[in-house]
Amino acid sequence: SPDAPYAIREEHIPVLKQQIHKRSRRALKAILNGEENEEFDPRIQKLFTRQKSCHGCLGGKQYLAIAADGSIYFCSSLADAPEFKMGDVFAGIDREKQQHFDAQFNVNNRPECKTCWARNLCGGGCLWEARTTTGDPMYPNPVSCEQTRYRYELAMEMCMEIAEADASLLQRRYDLEVVS
């Protein structure tokens, strides 16, 4: 809940950014030394392979949740929300509802996302988190959005720094085709 005493709120963003920046510097050193980095490696790879995300996750498509009563939900975190029920194990998945979710939660149809420069990198984020923090799955958590954008900004900087340090490292590490 955004009102919980432990909730991360907008006033925490400057400190969050400082911490993310510190982690990016450690990640850069690790990457240059051939080590893995779970926070920035996927972002760098996504940037260079030009992967496009239209959704924040694979919920409702490749990932579903089945409740004890046989109900099928968009994801396990939304299994308490009747509006996210997509069918049941007896009758199957309601394909119209599945297609509706796919269109509704496409990043280009979400009001806060469709003007964001990072929308096709993050895909709009987690619907459960959006619903929990803003009350509406169509509106993502602004704190998470700010962190996501900042991580991608840093990933872009890191790409340039990696290229300056070892131009072939990006190709070798991320298995990239050279794009002219």
Contact map, one row per residue, 1 for C-alpha under 8 A:
111100100000000000000000000000000000000000000000000000000000000000000000000000000000000000000000000000000000000000000000000000000001100000000000000000000000000000000000000000000000
111100111000000000000000000000000000000000000000000000000000000000000000000000000000000000000000000000000000000000000000000000000001110000000000000000000000000000000000000000000000
111110100000000000000000000000000000000000000000000000000000000000000000000000000000000000000000000000000000000000000000000000000000000000000000000000000000000000000000000000000000
111111100000000000000000000000000000000000000000000000000000000000000000000000000000000000000000000000000000000000000000000000000000000000000000000000000000000000000000000000000000
001111100000000000000000000000000000000000000000000000000000000000000000000000000000000000000000000000000000000000000000000000000000000000000000000000000000000000000000000000000000
000111110000000000000000000000000000000000000000000000000000000000000000000000000000000000000000000000000000000000000000000000000000000000000000000000000000000000000000000000000000
111111111000000000000000000000000000000000000000000000000000000000000000000000000000000000000000000000000000000000000000000000000000000000000000000000000000000000000000000000000000
010001111101000000000000000000000000000000000000000000000000000000000000000000000000000000000000000000000000000000000000000000000000000000000010000000000000000000000000000000000000
010000111111100000000000000000000000000000000000000000000000000000000000000000000000000000000000000000000000000000000000000000000000000000000010000000000000000000000000000000000000
000000011111100000000000000000000000000000000000000000000000000000000000000000000000000000000000000000000000000000000000000000000000000000000110000000000000000000000000000000000000
000000001111110000000000000000000000000000000000000000000000000000000000000000000000000000000000000000000000000000000000000000000000000000000000000000000000000000000000000000000000
000000011111111100000000000000000000000000000000000000000000000000000000000000000000000000000000000000000000000000000000000000000000000000000000000000000000000000000000000000000000
000000001111111110000000000000000000000000000000000000000000000000000000000000000000000000000000000000000000000000000000000000000000000000000010011000000000000000000000000000000000
000000000011111111000000000000000000000000000000000000000000000000000000000000000000000000000000000000000000000000000000000000000000000000000000000000000000000000000000000000000000
000000000001111111100000000000000000000000000000000000000000000000000000000000000000000000000000000000000000000000000000000000000000000000000000000000000000000000000000000000000000
000000000001111111110000000000000000000000000000000000000000000000000000000000000000000000000000000000000000000000000000000000000000000000000000001000000000000000000000000000000000
000000000000111111111000000000000000000000000000000000000000000000000000000000000000000000000000000000000000000000000000000000000000000000000000001001000000000000000000000000000000
000000000000011111111100000000000000000000000000000000000000000000000000000000000000000000000000000000000000000000000000000000000000000000000000000000000000000000000000000000000000
000000000000001111111110000000000000000000000000000000000000000000000000000000000000000000000000000000000000000000000000000000000000000000000000000000000000000000000000000000000000
000000000000000111111111000000000000000000000000000000000000000000000000000000000000000000000000000000000000000000000000000000000000000000000000000000100000000000000000000000000000
000000000000000011111111100000000000000000000000000000000000000000000000000000000000000000000000000000000000000000000000000000000000000000000000000000000100000000000000000000000000
000000000000000001111111110000000000000000000000000000000000000000000000000000000000000000000000000000000000000000000000000000000000000000000000000000000000000000000000000000000000
000000000000000000111111111000000000000000000000000000000000000000000000000000000000000000000000000000000000000000000000000000000000000000000000000000000000000000000000000000000000
000000000000000000011111111100000000000100000000000000000000000000000000000000000000000000000000000000000000000000000000000000000000000000000000000000000110010000000000000000000000
000000000000000000001111111110000000000000000000000000000000000000000000000000000000000000000000000000000000000000000000000000000000000000000000000000000000000000000000000000000000
000000000000000000000111111111000000000000000000000000000000000000000000000000000000000000000000000000000000000000000000000000000000000000000000000000000000000000000000000000000000
000000000000000000000011111111100000101100000000000000000000000000000000000000000000000000000000000000000000000000000000000000000000000000000000000000000000000000000000000000000000
000000000000000000000001111111110000000000000000000000000000000000000000000000000000000000000000000000000000000000000000000000000000000000000000000000000000010001000000000000000000
000000000000000000000000111111111000000000000000000000000000000000000000000000000000000000000000000000000000000000000000000000000000000000000000000000000000000000000000000000000000
000000000000000000000000011111111111100000000000000000000000000000000000000000000000000000000000000000000000000000000000000000000000000000000000000000000000000000000000000000000000
000000000000000000000000001111111111100000000000000000000000000000000000000000000000000000000000000000000000000000000000000000000000000000000000000000000000000000000000000000000000
000000000000000000000000000111111110000000000000000000000000000000000000000000000000000000000000000000000000000000000000000000000000000000000000000000000000000001001000000000000000
000000000000000000000000000011111110000000000000000000000000000000000000000000000000000000000000000000000000000000000000000000000000000000000000000000000000000000000000000000000000
000000000000000000000000000001111111000000000000000000000000000000000000000000000000000000000000000000000000000000000000000000000000000000000000000000000000000000000000000000000000
000000000000000000000000000001111111100000000000000000000000000000000000000000000000000000000000000000000000000000000000000000000000000000000000000000000000000000000000000000000000
000000000000000000000000000001100111110010000000000000000000000000000000000000000000000000000000000000000000000000000000000000000000000000000000000000000000000000000000000000000000
000000000000000000000000001001100011111110000000000000000000000000000000000000000000000000000000000000000000000000000000000000000000000000000000000000000000000000000000000000000000
000000000000000000000000000000000001111111000000000000000000000000000000000000000000000000000000000000000000000000000000000000000000000000000000000000000000000000000000000000000000
000000000000000000000000001000000000111111100000000000000000000000000000000000000000000000000000000000000000000000000000000000000000000000000000000000000000000000000000000000000000
000000000000000000000001001000000000111111110000000000000000000000000000000000000000000000000000000000000000000000000000000000000000000000000000000000100010000000000000000000000000
000000000000000000000000000000000001111111111000000000000000000000000000000000000000000000000000000000000000000000000000000000000000000000000000000000000000000000000000000000000000
000000000000000000000000000000000000011111111100000000000000000000000000000000000000000000000000000000000000000000000000000000000000000000000000000000000000000000000000000000000000
000000000000000000000000000000000000001111111110000000000000000000000000000000000000000000000000000000000000000000000000000000000000000000000000000000110010000000000000000000000000
000000000000000000000000000000000000000111111111000000000000000000000000000000000000000000000000000000000000000000000000000000000000000000000000000000000011011000000000000000000000
000000000000000000000000000000000000000011111111100000000000000000000000000000000000000000000000000000000000000000000000000000000000000000000000000000000000000000000000000001000000
000000000000000000000000000000000000000001111111111100000000000000000000000000000000000000000000000000000000000000000000100000000000000000000000000000000000000000000000000000000000
000000000000000000000000000000000000000000111111111000000000000000000000000000000000000000000000000000000000000000000000100000000000000000000000000000000001000000000000000000000000
000000000000000000000000000000000000000000011111111000000000000000000000000000000000000000000000000000000000000000000000000000000000000000000000000000000000000000000000000001010000
000000000000000000000000000000000000000000001111111000000000000000000000000000000000000000000000000000000000000000000000000000000000000000000000000000000000000000000000000000011000
000000000000000000000000000000000000000000000111111100000000000000000000000000000000000000000000000000000000000000000000000000000000000000000000000000000000000000000000000000000000
000000000000000000000000000000000000000000000111111110000000000000000000000000000000000000000000000000000000000000000000100000000000000000000000000000000000000000000000000000000000
000000000000000000000000000000000000000000000100011111000000000000000000000000000000000000000000000000000000000000000001101000000000000000000000000000000000000000000000000000000000
000000000000000000000000000000000000000000000000001111110000000000000000000000000000000000000000000000000000000000000011111000000000000000000000000000000000000000000000000000000000
000000000000000000000000000000000000000000000000000111110000000000000000000000000000000000000000000000000111000000000011001100000000000000000000000000000000000000000000000000000000
000000000000000000000000000000000000000000000000000011111100000000000000000000000000000000000000000000001110000000000000011110000000000000000000000000000000000000000000000000000000
000000000000000000000000000000000000000000000000000011111100000000000000000000000000000000000000000000000010000000000000011111100000000000000000000000000000000000000000000000000000
000000000000000000000000000000000000000000000000000000111110000000000000000000000000000000000000000000000000000000000000001011000000000000000000000000000000000000000000000000000000
000000000000000000000000000000000000000000000000000000111111111000000000000000000000000000000000000000000000000000000000000000000000000000000000000000000000000000000000000000000000
000000000000000000000000000000000000000000000000000000001111111100000000011000000000000000000000000000000000000000000000000000000000000000000000000000000000000000000000000000000000
000000000000000000000000000000000000000000000000000000000111111100000000111000000000000000000000010011000000000000000000000000000000000000000000000000000000000000000000000000000000
000000000000000000000000000000000000000000000000000000000111111100000000000000000000000000000000010000000000000000000000000000000000000000000000000000000000000000000000000000000000
000000000000000000000000000000000000000000000000000000000111111100000000000000000000000000000000000000000000000000000000000000000000000000000000000000000000000000000000000000000000
000000000000000000000000000000000000000000000000000000000111111110000000011000000000000000000000000000000000000000000000000000000000000000000000000000000000000000000000000000000000
000000000000000000000000000000000000000000000000000000000011111111000001111100000000000000000000000000000000000000000000000000000000000000000000000000000000000000000000000000000000
000000000000000000000000000000000000000000000000000000000000001111100001111100100000000000000000000000000000000000000000000000000000000000000000000000000000000000000000000000000000
000000000000000000000000000000000000000000000000000000000000000111110111100100000000000110000000000000000000000000000000000000000000000000000000000000000000000000000000000000000000
000000000000000000000000000000000000000000000000000000000000000011111111100000100000000000000000000000000000000000000000000000000000000000000000000000000000000000000000000000000000
000000000000000000000000000000000000000000000000000000000000000001111110000000000000000000000000000000000000000000000000000000000000000000000000000000000000000000000000000000000000
000000000000000000000000000000000000000000000000000000000000000000111110000000000000000000000000000000000000000000000000000000000000000000000000000000000000000000000000000000000000
000000000000000000000000000000000000000000000000000000000000000001111111000000000000000111000000000000000000000000000000000000000000000000000000000000000000000000000000000000000000
000000000000000000000000000000000000000000000000000000000000000001111111100000000000111110000000000000000000000000000000000000000000000000000000000000000000000000000000000000000000
000000000000000000000000000000000000000000000000000000000000000111100111110000000000111110001000000000000000000000000000000000000000000000000000000000000000000000000000000000000000
000000000000000000000000000000000000000000000000000000000001000111100011111101100001111000000000000000000000000000000000000000000000000000000000000000000000000000000000000000000000
000000000000000000000000000000000000000000000000000000000011001110000001111101100001110000000000000000000000000000000000000000000000000000000000000000000000000000000000000000000000
000000000000000000000000000000000000000000000000000000000011001110000000111111100000000000000000000000000000000000000000000000000000000000000000000000000000000000000000000000000000
000000000000000000000000000000000000000000000000000000000000000111000000111111100000000000000000000000000000000000000000000000000000000000000000000000000000000000000000000000000000
000000000000000000000000000000000000000000000000000000000000000000000000001111110000000000000000000000000000000000000000000000010000000000000000000000000000000000000000000000000000
000000000000000000000000000000000000000000000000000000000000000000000000111111111001000000000000000000000000000000000000000000010000000000000000000000000000000000000000000000000000
000000000000000000000000000000000000000000000000000000000000000010100000111111111101100000000000000000000000000000000000000000000000000000000000000000000000000000000000000000000000
000000000000000000000000000000000000000000000000000000000000000000000000000011111100000000000000000000000000000000000000000000000000000000000000000000000000000000000000000000000000
000000000000000000000000000000000000000000000000000000000000000000000000000001111111100000000000000000000000000000000000000000000000000000000000000000000000000000000000000000000000
000000000000000000000000000000000000000000000000000000000000000000000000000000111111100000000000000000000000000000000000000000000000000000000000000000000000000000000000000000000000
000000000000000000000000000000000000000000000000000000000000000000000000000000001111100000000000000000000000000000000000000000000000000000000000000000000000000000000000000000000000
000000000000000000000000000000000000000000000000000000000000000000000000110001101111110000000000000000000000000000000000000000000000000000000000000000000000000000000000000000000000
000000000000000000000000000000000000000000000000000000000000000000000011110000101111111000000000000000000000000000000000000000000000000000000000000000000000000000000000000000000000
000000000000000000000000000000000000000000000000000000000000000000000011110000000001111100001100110000000000000000000000000000000000000000000000000000000000000000000000000000000000
000000000000000000000000000000000000000000000000000000000000000000000011100000000000111110111100000000000000000000000000000000000000000000000000000000000000000000000000000000000000
000000000000000000000000000000000000000000000000000000000000000001000111000000000000011111111000000000000000000000000000000000000000000000000000000000000000000000000000000000000000
000000000000000000000000000000000000000000000000000000000000000001000111000000000000001111111000000000000000000000000000000000000000000000000000000000000000000000000000000000000000
000000000000000000000000000000000000000000000000000000000000000000000100000000000000000111110000000000000000000000000000000000000000000000000000000000000000000000000000000000000000
000000000000000000000000000000000000000000000000000000000000000000000000000000000000001111111000000000000000000000000000000000000000000000000000000000000000000000000000000000000000
000000000000000000000000000000000000000000000000000000000000000000000000000000000000001111111100000000000000000000000000000000000000000000000000000000000000000000000000000000000000
000000000000000000000000000000000000000000000000000000000000000000000001000000000000011110111110010000000000000000000000000000000000000000000000000000000000000000000000000000000000
000000000000000000000000000000000000000000000000000000000000000000000000000000000000011000011111110000000000000000000000000000000000000000000000000000000000000000000000000000000000
000000000000000000000000000000000000000000000000000000000000000000000000000000000000000000001111111000000000000000000000000000000000000000000000000000000000000000000000000000000000
000000000000000000000000000000000000000000000000000000000000000000000000000000000000000000000111111100000000000000000000000000000000000000000000000000000000000000000000000000000000
000000000000000000000000000000000000000000000000000000000000000000000000000000000000010000000111111110000000000000000000000000000000000000000000000000000000000000000000000000000000
000000000000000000000000000000000000000000000000000000000001100000000000000000000000010000001111111111000000000000000000000000000000000000000000000000000000000000000000000000000000
000000000000000000000000000000000000000000000000000000000000000000000000000000000000000000000011111111100000000000000000000000000000000000000000000000000000000000000000000000000000
000000000000000000000000000000000000000000000000000000000000000000000000000000000000000000000001111111110000000000000000000000000000000000000000000000000000000000000000000000000000
000000000000000000000000000000000000000000000000000000000001000000000000000000000000000000000000111111111000000000000000000000000000000000000000000000000000000000000000000000000000
000000000000000000000000000000000000000000000000000000000001000000000000000000000000000000000000011111111100000000000000000000000000000000000000000000000000000000000000000000000000
000000000000000000000000000000000000000000000000000000000000000000000000000000000000000000000000001111111100100000000000000000000000000000000000000000000000000000000000000000000000
000000000000000000000000000000000000000000000000000000000000000000000000000000000000000000000000000111111100110000000000000000000000000000000000000000000000000000000000000000000000
000000000000000000000000000000000000000000000000000000100000000000000000000000000000000000000000000011111110110000000000000000000000000001000000000000000000000000000000000000000000
000000000000000000000000000000000000000000000000000001100000000000000000000000000000000000000000000001111111110000000000001100000000000000000000000000000000000000000000000000000000
000000000000000000000000000000000000000000000000000001110000000000000000000000000000000000000000000000001111110011000011001100000000000000000000000000000000000000000000000000000000
000000000000000000000000000000000000000000000000000001000000000000000000000000000000000000000000000000000111111011000010000000000000000000000000000000000000000000000000000000000000
000000000000000000000000000000000000000000000000000000000000000000000000000000000000000000000000000000111111111011000000000000000000000000000000000000000000000000000000000000000000
000000000000000000000000000000000000000000000000000000000000000000000000000000000000000000000000000000011111111111000000000100000000000001100000000000000000000000000000000000000000
000000000000000000000000000000000000000000000000000000000000000000000000000000000000000000000000000000000001111111100000000000000000000001100000000000000000000000000000000000000000
000000000000000000000000000000000000000000000000000000000000000000000000000000000000000000000000000000000000011111110000000000000000000000110000000000000000000000000000000000000000
000000000000000000000000000000000000000000000000000000000000000000000000000000000000000000000000000000000011111111110010000100000000000000010000000000000000000000000000000000000000
000000000000000000000000000000000000000000000000000000000000000000000000000000000000000000000000000000000011111111110010000000000000000000000000000000000000000000000000000000000000
000000000000000000000000000000000000000000000000000000000000000000000000000000000000000000000000000000000000001111111010000000000000000000000000000000000000000000000000000000000000
000000000000000000000000000000000000000000000000000000000000000000000000000000000000000000000000000000000000000111111110000000000000000000000000000000000000000000000000000000000000
000000000000000000000000000000000000000000000000000000000000000000000000000000000000000000000000000000000000000000111111000000000000000000000000000000000000000000000000000000000000
000000000000000000000000000000000000000000000000000000000000000000000000000000000000000000000000000000000000000000011111110000000000000000000000000010010000000000000000000000000000
000000000000000000000000000000000000000000000000000011000000000000000000000000000000000000000000000000000011000011111111111100000000000000000000000000000000000000000000000000000000
000000000000000000000000000000000000000000000000000111000000000000000000000000000000000000000000000000000010000000001111111100000000000000000000000000000000000000000000000000000000
000000000000000000000000000000000000000000000110001110000000000000000000000000000000000000000000000000000000000000000111111000000000000000000000000000000000000000000000000000000000
000000000000000000000000000000000000000000000000000010110000000000000000000000000000000000000000000000000000000000000111111110000000000000000000000100000000000000000000000000000000
000000000000000000000000000000000000000000000000000111111000000000000000000000000000000000000000000000000110000000000011111110000000000000000000000000000000000000000000000000000000
000000000000000000000000000000000000000000000000000001110000000000000000000000000000000000000000000000000110010010000011011111000000000000010000000000000000000000000000000000000000
000000000000000000000000000000000000000000000000000000111000000000000000000000000000000000000000000000000000000000000000011111101100000000010000100000000000000000000000000000000000
000000000000000000000000000000000000000000000000000000011000000000000000000000000000000000000000000000000000000000000000000111111100000000010000000000000000000000000000000000000000
000000000000000000000000000000000000000000000000000000010000000000000000000000000000000000000000000000000000000000000000000011111110000011010000000000000000000000000000000000000000
000000000000000000000000000000000000000000000000000000000000000000000000000011000000000000000000000000000000000000000000000001111111000010000000000000000000000000000000000000000000
000000000000000000000000000000000000000000000000000000000000000000000000000000000000000000000000000000000000000000000000000011111111100010011000000000000000000000000000000000000000
000000000000000000000000000000000000000000000000000000000000000000000000000000000000000000000000000000000000000000000000000011111111111111111000000000000000000000000000000000000000
000000000000000000000000000000000000000000000000000000000000000000000000000000000000000000000000000000000000000000000000000000111111111111110000000000000000000000000000000000000000
110000000000000000000000000000000000000000000000000000000000000000000000000000000000000000000000000000000000000000000000000000011111111100000000000000000000000000000000000000000000
110000000000000000000000000000000000000000000000000000000000000000000000000000000000000000000000000000000000000000000000000000001111111000011000000000000000000000000000000000000000
010000000000000000000000000000000000000000000000000000000000000000000000000000000000000000000000000000000000000000000000000000000111111110111000000000000000000000000000000000000000
000000000000000000000000000000000000000000000000000000000000000000000000000000000000000000000000000000000000000000000000000000000111111110000000000000000000000000000000000000000000
000000000000000000000000000000000000000000000000000000000000000000000000000000000000000000000000000000000000000000000000000000000111011111110000000000000000000000000000000000000000
000000000000000000000000000000000000000000000000000000000000000000000000000000000000000000000000000000000000000000000000000000111110011111110000000000000000000000000000000000000000
000000000000000000000000000000000000000000000000000000000000000000000000000000000000000000000000000000001000011000000000000000100110000111110000000000000000000000000000000000000000
000000000000000000000000000000000000000000000000000000000000000000000000000000000000000000000000000000000000011100000000000000000110010111111000000000000000000000000000000000000000
000000000000000000000000000000000000000000000000000000000000000000000000000000000000000000000000000000000000000110000000000111101110110111111101100000000000000000000000000000000000
000000000000000000000000000000000000000000000000000000000000000000000000000000000000000000000000000000000000000000000000000000001100110000111111100000000000000000000000000000000000
000000000100000000000000000000000000000000000000000000000000000000000000000000000000000000000000000000000000000000000000000000000000000000011111110000000000000000000000000000000000
000000011100100000000000000000000000000000000000000000000000000000000000000000000000000000000000000000000000000000000000000000000000000000001111111000000000000000000000000000000000
000000000000000000000000000000000000000000000000000000000000000000000000000000000000000000000000000000000000000000000000000000000000000000011111111100000000000000000000000000000000
000000000000000000000000000000000000000000000000000000000000000000000000000000000000000000000000000000000000000000000000000010000000000000011111111110000000000000000000000000000000
000000000000100000000000000000000000000000000000000000000000000000000000000000000000000000000000000000000000000000000000000000000000000000000111111111000000000000000000000000000000
000000000000100110000000000000000000000000000000000000000000000000000000000000000000000000000000000000000000000000000000000000000000000000000011111111100000000000000000000000000000
000000000000000000000000000000000000000000000000000000000000000000000000000000000000000000000000000000000000000000000000010000000000000000000001111111110000000000000000000000000000
000000000000000000000000000000000000000000000000000000000000000000000000000000000000000000000000000000000000000000000100000000000000000000000000111111111000000000000000000000000000
000000000000000010000000000000000000000000000000000000000000000000000000000000000000000000000000000000000000000000000000000000000000000000000000011111111100000000000000000000000000
000000000000000000010000000000000000000100100000000000000000000000000000000000000000000000000000000000000000000000000000000000000000000000000000001111111110000000000000000000000000
000000000000000000000000000000000000000000100000000000000000000000000000000000000000000000000000000000000000000000000100000000000000000000000000000111111111000000000000000000000000
000000000000000000000000000000000000000000000000000000000000000000000000000000000000000000000000000000000000000000000000000000000000000000000000000011111111100000000000000000000000
000000000000000000001001000000000000000000000000000000000000000000000000000000000000000000000000000000000000000000000000000000000000000000000000000001111111110000000000000000000000
000000000000000000000001000000000000000100110000000000000000000000000000000000000000000000000000000000000000000000000000000000000000000000000000000000111111111000000000000000000000
000000000000000000000000000000000000000000010010000000000000000000000000000000000000000000000000000000000000000000000000000000000000000000000000000000011111111100000000000000000000
000000000000000000000000000000000000000000000000000000000000000000000000000000000000000000000000000000000000000000000000000000000000000000000000000000001111111110000000000000000000
000000000000000000000001000100000000000000010000000000000000000000000000000000000000000000000000000000000000000000000000000000000000000000000000000000000111111111000000000000000000
000000000000000000000000000000000000000000010000000000000000000000000000000000000000000000000000000000000000000000000000000000000000000000000000000000000011111111100000010000000000
000000000000000000000000000000000000000000000000000000000000000000000000000000000000000000000000000000000000000000000000000000000000000000000000000000000001111111110000000000000000
000000000000000000000000000000000000000000000000000000000000000000000000000000000000000000000000000000000000000000000000000000000000000000000000000000000000111111111000000000000000
000000000000000000000000000100010000000000000000000000000000000000000000000000000000000000000000000000000000000000000000000000000000000000000000000000000000011111111110110000000000
000000000000000000000000000000000000000000000000000000000000000000000000000000000000000000000000000000000000000000000000000000000000000000000000000000000000001111111111110000000000
000000000000000000000000000000000000000000000000000000000000000000000000000000000000000000000000000000000000000000000000000000000000000000000000000000000000000111111110000000000000
000000000000000000000000000000010000000000000000000000000000000000000000000000000000000000000000000000000000000000000000000000000000000000000000000000000000000011111110000000000000
000000000000000000000000000000000000000000000000000000000000000000000000000000000000000000000000000000000000000000000000000000000000000000000000000000000000000001111111110000000000
000000000000000000000000000000000000000000000000000000000000000000000000000000000000000000000000000000000000000000000000000000000000000000000000000000000000000001111111111000000000
000000000000000000000000000000000000000000000000000000000000000000000000000000000000000000000000000000000000000000000000000000000000000000000000000000000000000000100111111100000000
000000000000000000000000000000000000000000000000000000000000000000000000000000000000000000000000000000000000000000000000000000000000000000000000000000000000000001100111111110000000
000000000000000000000000000000000000000000000000000000000000000000000000000000000000000000000000000000000000000000000000000000000000000000000000000000000000001001100111111111110000
000000000000000000000000000000000000000000000000000000000000000000000000000000000000000000000000000000000000000000000000000000000000000000000000000000000000000000000011111111111100
000000000000000000000000000000000000000000000000000000000000000000000000000000000000000000000000000000000000000000000000000000000000000000000000000000000000000000000001111111110000
000000000000000000000000000000000000000000000000000000000000000000000000000000000000000000000000000000000000000000000000000000000000000000000000000000000000000000000000111111100000
000000000000000000000000000000000000000000001001000000000000000000000000000000000000000000000000000000000000000000000000000000000000000000000000000000000000000000000000011111110000
000000000000000000000000000000000000000000000000000000000000000000000000000000000000000000000000000000000000000000000000000000000000000000000000000000000000000000000000011111111000
000000000000000000000000000000000000000000000001100000000000000000000000000000000000000000000000000000000000000000000000000000000000000000000000000000000000000000000000011101111100
000000000000000000000000000000000000000000000000100000000000000000000000000000000000000000000000000000000000000000000000000000000000000000000000000000000000000000000000001000111110
000000000000000000000000000000000000000000000000000000000000000000000000000000000000000000000000000000000000000000000000000000000000000000000000000000000000000000000000001000011111
000000000000000000000000000000000000000000000000000000000000000000000000000000000000000000000000000000000000000000000000000000000000000000000000000000000000000000000000000000001111
000000000000000000000000000000000000000000000000000000000000000000000000000000000000000000000000000000000000000000000000000000000000000000000000000000000000000000000000000000000111
